[in-house]
Amino acid sequence: MKRVLLLGAGKIGEMIATLLHDSGDYEVVVGDRDEAALARLGKIVPVATKVVDASSHADLVAAMRGCFAVLSAMPFHLNPGIGKAAREAGCHYLDLTEDVASTRAIKALAVDAERAFIPQCGLAPGYISIVAYDLAKRFDKLQNVHMRVGALPKYPSNALKYNLTWSTDGLINEYCNPCEAVVGGELKEVPPLEEVEHFSLDGITYEAFNTSGGLGTLAETLAGKVQNLNYRTVRYPGHRDIVKVLLQDLRLSERRDLLKDIFEHAIPMTLQDVVLIFVTVSGYREGRFLQESHAQKVYAREIAGRMWSAIQVTTAAGICALLDLLVEGAIPDRGFVRQEDVTLEAFLGNRFGAYYAPGQPNVHDAAAGIVRAAG
Protein backbone atom coordinates (compact mmCIF):
# COMPACT_ATOMS: atom_id res chain seq x y z
CA MET A 1 0.00 0.00 0.00
CA LYS A 2 1.44 3.35 -1.07
CA ARG A 3 1.39 6.20 1.42
CA VAL A 4 0.43 9.50 -0.21
CA LEU A 5 0.07 13.00 1.17
CA LEU A 6 -2.86 14.96 -0.23
CA LEU A 7 -2.58 18.70 0.39
CA GLY A 8 -5.92 20.48 0.32
CA ALA A 9 -9.13 19.51 2.11
CA GLY A 10 -11.48 21.50 -0.11
CA LYS A 11 -14.06 20.43 -2.70
CA ILE A 12 -11.61 18.61 -4.95
CA GLY A 13 -9.55 17.23 -2.07
CA GLU A 14 -12.64 15.52 -0.66
CA MET A 15 -13.19 13.69 -3.93
CA ILE A 16 -9.53 12.70 -4.35
CA ALA A 17 -9.41 11.34 -0.80
CA THR A 18 -12.59 9.33 -1.38
CA LEU A 19 -11.42 7.76 -4.64
CA LEU A 20 -7.99 6.83 -3.32
CA HIS A 21 -9.25 5.51 0.02
CA ASP A 22 -12.00 3.42 -1.55
CA SER A 23 -9.52 1.86 -4.00
CA GLY A 24 -7.88 0.07 -1.05
CA ASP A 25 -4.41 0.60 -2.51
CA TYR A 26 -3.41 3.88 -0.90
CA GLU A 27 -2.81 5.06 2.64
CA VAL A 28 -4.03 8.64 2.40
CA VAL A 29 -3.02 11.46 4.72
CA VAL A 30 -4.73 14.79 4.07
CA GLY A 31 -2.92 17.96 5.08
CA ASP A 32 -4.35 21.46 5.38
CA ARG A 33 -3.98 24.36 7.78
CA ASP A 34 -7.77 24.77 7.95
CA GLU A 35 -8.82 22.55 10.84
CA ALA A 36 -12.52 23.01 10.06
CA ALA A 37 -11.96 21.76 6.51
CA LEU A 38 -10.04 18.75 7.82
CA ALA A 39 -12.84 17.96 10.27
CA ARG A 40 -15.45 18.21 7.48
CA LEU A 41 -13.42 15.91 5.23
CA GLY A 42 -12.95 13.43 8.08
CA LYS A 43 -16.73 13.03 8.29
CA ILE A 44 -16.90 12.18 4.57
CA VAL A 45 -14.05 9.68 4.27
CA PRO A 46 -12.09 7.90 7.06
CA VAL A 47 -8.55 9.00 6.25
CA ALA A 48 -5.82 10.41 8.46
CA THR A 49 -5.64 14.18 8.62
CA LYS A 50 -2.83 16.49 9.65
CA VAL A 51 -2.54 20.24 10.15
CA VAL A 52 0.05 21.37 7.61
CA ASP A 53 0.95 24.93 6.70
CA ALA A 54 1.64 24.72 2.96
CA SER A 55 3.53 28.02 3.11
CA SER A 56 6.06 26.50 5.55
CA HIS A 57 8.91 24.57 3.93
CA ALA A 58 9.71 22.77 7.18
CA ASP A 59 6.08 21.73 7.66
CA LEU A 60 5.87 20.41 4.13
CA VAL A 61 9.08 18.40 4.21
CA ALA A 62 8.17 16.85 7.54
CA ALA A 63 4.72 15.86 6.28
CA MET A 64 6.15 14.34 3.07
CA ARG A 65 8.80 12.15 4.66
CA GLY A 66 8.13 8.50 3.89
CA CYS A 67 5.45 9.26 1.30
CA PHE A 68 5.44 7.78 -2.18
CA ALA A 69 3.87 10.95 -3.60
CA VAL A 70 2.37 14.29 -2.71
CA LEU A 71 -0.79 15.44 -4.50
CA SER A 72 -1.46 19.17 -4.40
CA ALA A 73 -5.05 20.40 -4.46
CA MET A 74 -3.91 23.73 -3.07
CA PRO A 75 -4.13 27.25 -4.58
CA PHE A 76 -1.77 27.54 -7.54
CA HIS A 77 0.58 30.05 -5.93
CA LEU A 78 1.62 27.50 -3.27
CA ASN A 79 2.66 24.80 -5.75
CA PRO A 80 6.26 25.91 -6.40
CA GLY A 81 6.98 25.70 -2.68
CA ILE A 82 5.27 22.31 -2.44
CA GLY A 83 7.32 21.08 -5.39
CA LYS A 84 10.54 22.26 -3.77
CA ALA A 85 9.68 20.37 -0.58
CA ALA A 86 8.80 17.24 -2.58
CA ARG A 87 12.20 17.24 -4.21
CA GLU A 88 13.90 17.55 -0.83
CA ALA A 89 11.70 14.86 0.73
CA GLY A 90 12.28 12.48 -2.19
CA CYS A 91 8.65 11.88 -3.19
CA HIS A 92 6.79 12.15 -6.48
CA TYR A 93 4.81 15.33 -7.12
CA LEU A 94 1.42 15.82 -8.84
CA ASP A 95 -0.80 18.91 -8.96
CA LEU A 96 -3.93 20.36 -10.56
CA THR A 97 -2.66 23.81 -11.48
CA GLU A 98 -3.77 25.81 -14.49
CA ASP A 99 -1.22 28.53 -13.74
CA VAL A 100 1.50 28.94 -16.37
CA ALA A 101 4.12 30.47 -14.06
CA SER A 102 3.67 27.74 -11.44
CA THR A 103 4.09 25.04 -14.07
CA ARG A 104 7.30 26.64 -15.30
CA ALA A 105 8.62 26.62 -11.74
CA ILE A 106 7.75 22.91 -11.37
CA LYS A 107 9.46 22.16 -14.67
CA ALA A 108 12.63 23.84 -13.42
CA LEU A 109 12.50 21.78 -10.21
CA ALA A 110 12.18 18.60 -12.27
CA VAL A 111 15.53 19.01 -14.00
CA ASP A 112 17.70 15.97 -13.04
CA ALA A 113 15.13 14.97 -10.41
CA GLU A 114 15.02 11.34 -9.32
CA ARG A 115 11.26 11.49 -8.84
CA ALA A 116 8.46 12.43 -11.23
CA PHE A 117 7.04 15.96 -11.32
CA ILE A 118 3.62 15.87 -12.98
CA PRO A 119 1.69 19.15 -12.96
CA GLN A 120 -1.68 19.96 -14.54
CA CYS A 121 -3.33 16.60 -13.78
CA GLY A 122 -6.95 17.78 -13.73
CA LEU A 123 -9.49 18.47 -16.45
CA ALA A 124 -8.08 21.50 -18.29
CA PRO A 125 -5.19 21.31 -18.44
CA GLY A 126 -5.06 17.59 -17.95
CA TYR A 127 -7.55 15.31 -19.66
CA ILE A 128 -8.19 17.86 -22.41
CA SER A 129 -4.47 17.77 -23.32
CA ILE A 130 -4.49 13.97 -23.51
CA VAL A 131 -7.52 14.02 -25.82
CA ALA A 132 -6.16 16.79 -28.05
CA TYR A 133 -2.78 15.10 -28.47
CA ASP A 134 -4.42 11.77 -29.23
CA LEU A 135 -6.35 13.41 -32.08
CA ALA A 136 -3.32 15.37 -33.27
CA LYS A 137 -1.20 12.23 -33.64
CA ARG A 138 -3.64 10.91 -36.26
CA PHE A 139 -2.59 13.55 -38.80
CA ASP A 140 0.44 13.72 -41.07
CA LYS A 141 0.37 17.53 -40.94
CA LEU A 142 -1.59 19.67 -38.49
CA GLN A 143 -3.52 22.84 -39.26
CA ASN A 144 -5.75 23.67 -36.26
CA VAL A 145 -6.16 22.32 -32.72
CA HIS A 146 -9.08 23.89 -30.84
CA MET A 147 -9.75 22.92 -27.21
CA ARG A 148 -12.95 23.93 -25.40
CA VAL A 149 -14.00 23.05 -21.83
CA GLY A 150 -16.73 24.31 -19.54
CA ALA A 151 -17.89 23.40 -16.03
CA LEU A 152 -21.46 24.70 -16.00
CA PRO A 153 -24.57 24.54 -13.83
CA LYS A 154 -27.32 22.36 -15.28
CA TYR A 155 -29.86 24.90 -14.08
CA PRO A 156 -28.44 28.44 -14.43
CA SER A 157 -30.51 30.89 -12.42
CA ASN A 158 -28.55 34.15 -12.11
CA ALA A 159 -27.38 36.82 -14.55
CA LEU A 160 -23.94 35.22 -14.82
CA LYS A 161 -25.59 31.87 -15.59
CA TYR A 162 -22.91 30.34 -13.42
CA ASN A 163 -22.36 28.64 -10.07
CA LEU A 164 -19.08 28.06 -8.25
CA THR A 165 -17.89 24.53 -8.84
CA TRP A 166 -14.17 24.65 -8.06
CA SER A 167 -11.34 26.97 -6.95
CA THR A 168 -12.39 30.64 -7.00
CA ASP A 169 -8.72 31.66 -7.06
CA GLY A 170 -8.17 29.50 -10.12
CA LEU A 171 -11.26 30.88 -11.84
CA ILE A 172 -10.15 34.48 -11.38
CA ASN A 173 -6.61 33.61 -12.44
CA GLU A 174 -7.90 32.17 -15.71
CA TYR A 175 -10.00 35.27 -16.39
CA CYS A 176 -7.20 37.76 -15.69
CA ASN A 177 -3.91 36.32 -16.97
CA PRO A 178 -2.57 36.35 -20.55
CA CYS A 179 -3.37 33.25 -22.58
CA GLU A 180 -0.94 31.20 -24.65
CA ALA A 181 -1.89 30.36 -28.23
CA VAL A 182 -0.23 29.41 -31.49
CA VAL A 183 -1.32 31.79 -34.25
CA GLY A 184 -0.02 31.34 -37.76
CA GLY A 185 2.62 28.93 -36.52
CA GLU A 186 3.97 31.31 -33.86
CA LEU A 187 3.55 31.06 -30.10
CA LYS A 188 1.88 34.22 -28.83
CA GLU A 189 0.10 35.63 -25.81
CA VAL A 190 -3.50 36.68 -26.41
CA PRO A 191 -5.74 38.61 -24.00
CA PRO A 192 -8.23 36.79 -21.77
CA LEU A 193 -11.99 37.16 -22.33
CA GLU A 194 -11.49 37.89 -26.04
CA GLU A 195 -12.15 36.06 -29.33
CA VAL A 196 -15.70 35.09 -28.37
CA GLU A 197 -17.30 32.35 -30.43
CA HIS A 198 -20.66 30.56 -30.26
CA PHE A 199 -21.70 26.98 -30.89
CA SER A 200 -24.61 24.69 -30.08
CA LEU A 201 -24.49 21.21 -28.59
CA ASP A 202 -27.53 19.01 -28.01
CA GLY A 203 -29.72 22.01 -28.86
CA ILE A 204 -28.11 24.29 -26.24
CA THR A 205 -26.18 27.40 -27.27
CA TYR A 206 -22.85 28.19 -25.62
CA GLU A 207 -20.15 30.85 -25.86
CA ALA A 208 -16.41 30.30 -25.57
CA PHE A 209 -13.61 32.81 -25.02
CA ASN A 210 -9.91 32.94 -24.22
CA THR A 211 -8.81 32.00 -20.71
CA SER A 212 -5.37 31.32 -19.32
CA GLY A 213 -3.67 28.00 -18.66
CA GLY A 214 -5.86 25.47 -20.47
CA LEU A 215 -3.28 24.60 -23.14
CA GLY A 216 -0.97 23.06 -20.58
CA THR A 217 2.32 22.13 -22.29
CA LEU A 218 0.75 21.41 -25.69
CA ALA A 219 2.00 24.67 -27.19
CA GLU A 220 5.56 23.54 -26.49
CA THR A 221 4.92 19.95 -27.56
CA LEU A 222 3.38 20.96 -30.89
CA ALA A 223 5.74 23.86 -31.58
CA GLY A 224 6.55 23.99 -35.29
CA LYS A 225 3.90 21.34 -36.04
CA VAL A 226 0.61 23.25 -35.87
CA GLN A 227 -0.57 26.48 -37.46
CA ASN A 228 -3.23 27.42 -34.92
CA LEU A 229 -3.67 26.10 -31.38
CA ASN A 230 -5.92 27.64 -28.74
CA TYR A 231 -7.93 26.97 -25.61
CA ARG A 232 -11.21 28.64 -24.66
CA THR A 233 -13.53 28.29 -21.69
CA VAL A 234 -17.19 27.48 -22.37
CA ARG A 235 -20.03 29.38 -20.68
CA TYR A 236 -23.66 30.17 -21.34
CA PRO A 237 -24.15 33.27 -23.56
CA GLY A 238 -23.81 36.59 -21.76
CA HIS A 239 -21.43 35.42 -19.04
CA ARG A 240 -18.31 36.87 -20.68
CA ASP A 241 -19.80 40.36 -21.02
CA ILE A 242 -20.68 40.61 -17.31
CA VAL A 243 -17.28 39.29 -16.23
CA LYS A 244 -15.60 41.83 -18.53
CA VAL A 245 -17.52 44.67 -16.84
CA LEU A 246 -16.41 43.44 -13.40
CA LEU A 247 -12.77 42.89 -14.30
CA GLN A 248 -12.10 45.73 -16.70
CA ASP A 249 -14.69 48.49 -16.30
CA LEU A 250 -14.85 48.20 -12.49
CA ARG A 251 -11.12 47.28 -12.37
CA LEU A 252 -11.65 44.34 -10.07
CA SER A 253 -8.81 42.55 -11.87
CA GLU A 254 -6.62 44.86 -9.75
CA ARG A 255 -8.41 43.74 -6.55
CA ARG A 256 -8.67 39.99 -6.90
CA ASP A 257 -9.21 39.37 -3.19
CA LEU A 258 -12.26 41.63 -3.28
CA LEU A 259 -13.57 39.92 -6.40
CA LYS A 260 -13.12 36.54 -4.69
CA ASP A 261 -15.11 37.74 -1.68
CA ILE A 262 -17.90 39.00 -3.96
CA PHE A 263 -18.07 35.74 -5.92
CA GLU A 264 -18.06 33.52 -2.84
CA HIS A 265 -20.61 35.71 -1.03
CA ALA A 266 -23.04 36.03 -3.92
CA ILE A 267 -22.64 32.92 -6.12
CA PRO A 268 -23.62 29.61 -4.51
CA MET A 269 -21.93 26.28 -5.12
CA THR A 270 -23.84 23.54 -6.89
CA LEU A 271 -23.54 19.79 -7.24
CA GLN A 272 -25.93 19.86 -10.21
CA ASP A 273 -23.43 20.60 -12.94
CA VAL A 274 -22.18 19.36 -16.28
CA VAL A 275 -18.64 19.30 -17.67
CA LEU A 276 -18.52 19.91 -21.41
CA ILE A 277 -15.44 18.78 -23.37
CA PHE A 278 -15.02 19.66 -27.04
CA VAL A 279 -11.83 19.24 -29.10
CA THR A 280 -11.54 19.79 -32.84
CA VAL A 281 -8.39 19.02 -34.83
CA SER A 282 -7.91 19.56 -38.56
CA GLY A 283 -5.03 18.80 -40.86
CA TYR A 284 -3.79 16.58 -43.65
CA ARG A 285 -3.77 12.80 -43.79
CA GLU A 286 -2.84 10.89 -46.93
CA GLY A 287 -3.02 14.13 -48.88
CA ARG A 288 -6.56 15.05 -47.79
CA PHE A 289 -7.62 17.95 -45.58
CA LEU A 290 -9.65 16.36 -42.77
CA GLN A 291 -11.17 17.21 -39.40
CA GLU A 292 -11.79 15.03 -36.35
CA SER A 293 -13.67 16.06 -33.22
CA HIS A 294 -14.19 14.74 -29.71
CA ALA A 295 -17.19 15.95 -27.72
CA GLN A 296 -18.68 14.68 -24.49
CA LYS A 297 -20.58 15.76 -21.43
CA VAL A 298 -19.94 14.43 -17.93
CA TYR A 299 -22.60 14.89 -15.24
CA ALA A 300 -22.69 14.80 -11.46
CA ARG A 301 -22.94 11.30 -10.02
CA GLU A 302 -23.13 9.23 -6.87
CA ILE A 303 -19.90 7.64 -5.64
CA ALA A 304 -19.47 5.85 -2.31
CA GLY A 305 -23.03 6.71 -1.33
CA ARG A 306 -22.63 10.46 -1.82
CA MET A 307 -23.41 12.87 -4.67
CA TRP A 308 -20.43 14.58 -6.26
CA SER A 309 -20.34 17.34 -8.85
CA ALA A 310 -19.08 16.65 -12.35
CA ILE A 311 -16.11 18.98 -11.85
CA GLN A 312 -15.14 17.18 -8.64
CA VAL A 313 -15.30 13.80 -10.36
CA THR A 314 -13.45 14.80 -13.53
CA THR A 315 -10.72 16.78 -11.76
CA ALA A 316 -10.08 14.15 -9.10
CA ALA A 317 -10.25 11.28 -11.59
CA GLY A 318 -7.44 12.90 -13.60
CA ILE A 319 -4.92 13.16 -10.80
CA CYS A 320 -5.85 9.76 -9.33
CA ALA A 321 -5.41 8.11 -12.74
CA LEU A 322 -1.97 9.69 -13.17
CA LEU A 323 -0.97 8.47 -9.70
CA ASP A 324 -2.12 4.94 -10.56
CA LEU A 325 -0.23 4.98 -13.88
CA LEU A 326 2.87 6.19 -12.06
CA VAL A 327 2.65 3.32 -9.56
CA GLU A 328 2.16 0.84 -12.40
CA GLY A 329 5.23 2.13 -14.28
CA ALA A 330 3.08 3.11 -17.26
CA ILE A 331 4.50 6.66 -17.35
CA PRO A 332 7.99 8.05 -16.63
CA ASP A 333 8.93 7.93 -12.95
CA ARG A 334 11.44 10.76 -12.92
CA GLY A 335 11.82 14.26 -14.26
CA PHE A 336 9.13 16.41 -15.83
CA VAL A 337 6.11 14.48 -17.13
CA ARG A 338 3.63 16.13 -19.49
CA GLN A 339 -0.03 15.19 -19.73
CA GLU A 340 0.45 14.33 -23.38
CA ASP A 341 3.02 11.70 -22.34
CA VAL A 342 -0.05 9.66 -21.32
CA THR A 343 -1.98 7.89 -24.07
CA LEU A 344 -5.75 8.28 -24.13
CA GLU A 345 -6.09 4.50 -24.25
CA ALA A 346 -4.04 4.08 -21.05
CA PHE A 347 -5.92 6.88 -19.31
CA LEU A 348 -9.42 5.60 -20.12
CA GLY A 349 -8.31 2.05 -19.35
CA ASN A 350 -7.40 3.08 -15.81
CA ARG A 351 -9.99 2.54 -13.06
CA PHE A 352 -10.06 6.27 -12.25
CA GLY A 353 -9.75 7.50 -15.83
CA ALA A 354 -12.75 5.30 -16.61
CA TYR A 355 -14.99 7.96 -15.05
CA TYR A 356 -14.48 9.79 -18.37
CA ALA A 357 -15.05 6.76 -20.55
CA PRO A 358 -17.88 6.84 -23.13
CA GLY A 359 -20.63 4.44 -22.17
CA GLN A 360 -20.23 5.09 -18.46
CA PRO A 361 -23.31 6.27 -16.57
CA ASN A 362 -23.38 10.07 -16.49
CA VAL A 363 -21.02 10.36 -19.50
CA HIS A 364 -22.73 11.48 -22.71
CA ASP A 365 -21.06 11.34 -26.11
CA ALA A 366 -22.26 14.54 -27.74
CA ALA A 367 -20.13 14.60 -30.87
CA ALA A 368 -23.06 14.33 -33.23
CA GLY A 369 -24.79 17.43 -31.92
CA ILE A 370 -22.26 20.17 -32.62
CA VAL A 371 -23.14 23.08 -34.86
CA ARG A 372 -20.58 25.86 -35.15
CA ALA A 373 -21.84 29.42 -35.40
CA ALA A 374 -20.14 32.65 -36.37
CA GLY A 375 -17.83 34.02 -33.67
N, C-alpha and C positions, 0 to 999 in steps of 0.2 A: 504494500500500500504506500503510495507516494504522499508525502506531507507537503502541502502547498499553503502559502500565505496569500490570502485574498485581502487586499487593501481597499476598503470602501464598503460601508454597510447600508448604502442607499438602495434605490429602486432596482438598479441593475445588479448590485452586489447580492441582494436577496435571491435573485434568480440564479446567479452563478453558484452560490452556495448550495442551493437546493439541487441543482442538476448534478454537481460534483458529489455531494453527500449521498444522494439517492443512487448514484452509480455503484457505490460500494468499493470503489477502487482508490479513493482519495481520502486522506485525513486532512480536513479543512480547518484552518484557523483564520478567523476573520478579524482584521485589525482596523480600528478607526479611533479617532480621538473623541468622537461623539458617543458618550455612554448611553444616551437615550436610543440612538440608532442601533447600537449593539444589542441593547435589551429587546428592542422591537424585532430585530432579526432572529435573536435567540428563541423567540416565541414561534417563529415560522419554521425554522429548521434547527435540529439539535446539533450544532457544531460549536467548537470552542471559539471563544471570543477573547480579544485582548485589546486593551487601550494602547494605541500606538499613535504618536504624533508624526505624521508623514512629512512634516517640515524639519524633523530632527534626524540628522544622519545617524547618530548613535542609537536612537530608538529603532530606526529602520534596520540597521545591521543586526542588532540584537534579535529582533523579531524574525529575521530571515535565516539566521544560523540553523543549519540542519534541514532546511527546506529544499525540496527538489526545484520548486519554482515559486516566483511571486507573480500574482496577477493583480494589475492595477485597475481599479474601477474608481479612481480618484480624479479630481479636477485636473485638466491637462497640464496646468502650470507646475504641478508637483511631480510630474513624471520624470523629468531629467534627474532630480534628486533621488527618486526611487530607483532609477536605473543605475546610478552611481553606487548606491548601497548594494544593489543586487550583484554588481560586478565584484565588489569587495567581499560580499558574503559567499560568493561562489554558487549562486543559484540562477536558473533560467529566468528570463524576464518576458512578460507579455502585458500589453496594455490595450486600451480601447480608444486611444486619442485620435482626434481629427485634426489636431493642431500641427501645422507644418514645421514650426520652429522646434517644438518638442520632439518631433520625429527626427529631425536633423541632429538634435543633441543625442538621441538614443543611437542613431547610426554611428556617430563619432565614438560613443562608448563601446560599441560593438567591435571596433577595429582590434584584431588579434585576441578577441575574447575567447575563453575556453567554454563559455556557455552561450546559449542562443538568446538573442535579443529580437523579439518579435512584436513590433508595435502595430497598431491599427487593426486589431483583431475582431472588430465588431461588424456592423452592417455596412456602413459607408464612411470611411474606407473599411475594407474587410471583404465581406462576401461579394459586394459589387465588383471589386477588383478581380476576384477569382473568376466570376462570370464573364466579365469583359475580356480578360486575357484568354479565357477558353475560346470565346468567339473569335478573337483576333488571330489566334493561331491557325484558324481554318482557311486563312487567305494567303495567297502568294504575295500580294501587295495591298497595303492598307490605304484607305482614303479617310474615312471618318470613324471615330469611336465616340458615341454619345452615351453618357451614363446618367440616369435619373432615378432618384430615390425620394420617397416621402413617407413619414410616419404621421398619420392623420387620424383625427377622430372619425368614427363611423357616423356620428350624429352631431355635426357642427352646429353650435347654437349661439355663438357670439359674432361680433363684427369681424374678428380676425379669422373666424372659422377654424379655430385651432384650440387644442388643449395641450397642457404640458404632459409629455410622455417620457422625457429623459432629462439629462443634465441641462439646467438653465444656462449655466456658464458656457457649456459647449454650444448651445443654440445661439447665444449672443455672439460668441466668437466666430461662428460660421457666417453670421450676418454682417459682421463688421470688417473682417480681415480680407486682404487681397486674395484673389483666387488664381490658382495655376491653370493654364490651358495651353494647348498647342494650337497655334493658328497659322495656317499656311506653312506648316513644317517647322515653325519656330516656337520655342517655349516662351510664353509671355505671362505677365500678370494682368488679369482683367478685374474690373471693380465688382464687388458683391452687389446683389440685388438688381443687376442689369441683365440685358439680353433675354427679356421675358418671352416665353413661347407658350402656346396652348395646345393641348391634345385631349382626346376623349378616350376613355377606357371603360368598357362595359356600360356605355351610355352615360357616364359621368364625365364632366369637363374638369380639367385640371390646368393649373399654370405651373411653369417651372422657370427658375431664374438662378443666376450664378450664386454659389455659396462656397466658402473656403474649406479646403481639406479633403473633399470627397474623392479626389483623384488618387490619393495615397501616393505610392511610388510609381504608378503607371506611366506618368509623364517621362520619368527617367528611363524606365524599362523600354518604352516604345520610341525613345528619342531617335530621330532619323528614319523612322519606319512608318510614321503616320502623318497625314497632312493636317487633320483637325481632331483634337481630343478635348473633351470638356465634360464637366460634371455640373449638374443643376439639381437643386432641391425642388421637390414637388409639393404644391399646396393647392387649396381650393382658390378659385379666382377671387381677386380682391385683397388677398392677404399681403402680397408684396407691397402694394400701394400704402397700406396703413403702416406697415413696418418702416417703410421709407420715410414717412412723415415723422415717426417717432425718432428714428436714428439720425436723420439728416436735418429736417426742418426744425425739430425740437432739440437737436444736438445731443440726444441721449447716448449716442455712440461715444461721447466724451465722458459720460457718467454711467459706466456699465453697472456699477453696484446699485445705483438708483434704478436703472432699468430692470435689473434682476429682481429687486424688491417689488417693483410695480407688477411684473409678470407673475411672480409667485403669490402676490396678494390678490390679484384680480383674475388670474386664469387657473381654473381648477385642473387637477390631474384627471385622467380617465383610464380605465382598463378596457374600455370599448373602443378599440382602435384598429387600424389596418395599416400594414406596411406595404407600400407599392414599390416594385422593383422593375425597372424598364431599361434595357440596354439595347442599343442598335449599332451594328458595325457594318460598314460597307467597304468594298474593295474589289480586287481582281482575283479571280481564281480560274485557271485554265483559259486565260484570255478574255473572260467575261466579267463585266461589272455587275456585282451581286450585292445583296444586302441580307443579313441575318439578324433576327431580333430575339430577345429573351424578355418575357414579361410575366410577372406573377404577383399575386397578392397573398399576404400572410396575415391571418387574423388572430385575435386573442384566443387563448385556449386554457383548458384546465390541465394542470400538471401537479401530481402529488396531492390531489384533493383540494387545490386552490386555483383560483382564476388568476392568470397572468396576462399582461398586455402583450400585444404583438411585438412592440419594440423591446420589451424585456426579454421575450423569448428569442428573437432574432439576434439581438446583441449578445446575450449570454451564450447562445448556442455557438456563435462564432468563436469566442475565446476558449470555450470548453473543447470544441472540436480541435482547435490548434494545439491545445495542451495534450489531448489524447494522441494526436498524430506525432507530437514530439516524443511522448513516452514510447510510442510504438516504433520510433526510428524512421517514420515515413517522411520526415522533413529534416533539413539540416539541424544539428544539435549544437552548433557553435557559430558565432559571428552574427551578422545582420541577416535576418530572414524576411523576405518580402511576402506579402499575401499572394502575389502571383507565382511564387515558388510552389504553391499548393495547387494540385490539379482539382478541377471541379468534381471529377469522378471520385477522388479520394475524399474530398470534403463531404459530398452528399452520401458517400458510403459509410461515413462515420456515424456512430450512434447519436451524437449531438448535432452534427451537420444535417442529419436526416430530418430535423425539424423544418428545414427548408425544402425538403424533397417534394417534387410534384407527386400528387396522389395521396399525400398525407392529409389527414383531417385538418381543416383550417388553412390549407394551402391551395390556392386557386390559380391555375394556369390561365392567364388572361391574354395570351399572345394574339389570339384571333380578334380581339376587340379593339385594337388600336387604330385610331384615325388621327393623323397629324393635321393640325390647323396652322394657319399663318401666324408667325410670331412677330 
